[in-house]
Amino acid sequence: MKIFTYIVLVLAAISIVVNITMLDFKNLFEGDSLVALIGILAILCAVVILLIFRISKSIDEKLKKQS
C-alpha cells in the first residue's frame, strides 16, 4: 500500500505541473485557465487525503505493535 500511495503522489505532482503549464496568468479565471485551476485544487485535495491516509496507517501500525 505504501508503494501505491507513492505512485499516486508522483502522478499527482506530474498532473499539477501539467496544469500549471496550462495557466494563462493574464486571464486566470477564463477558459482553459479556470479548468487548470480547478484541476490543481482537486489534485491538491487528493494529495491531502492520501497524506491523511498514510498517517492513519502509520498510527494503526504503531497501535498494533503496542498490543
Residue pairs with C-beta under 8 A, 6 or more apart in sequence:
1 57
2 54
5 50
5 53
5 54
8 46
8 50
9 47
9 50
12 43
12 46
12 47
12 50
15 39
15 43
16 40
16 43
16 44
19 36
19 37
19 39
19 40
19 43
20 36
20 40
22 32
22 33
22 35
22 36
23 33
23 36
23 37
24 30
24 31
24 32
24 33
25 33
27 33
28 34
28 37
29 37
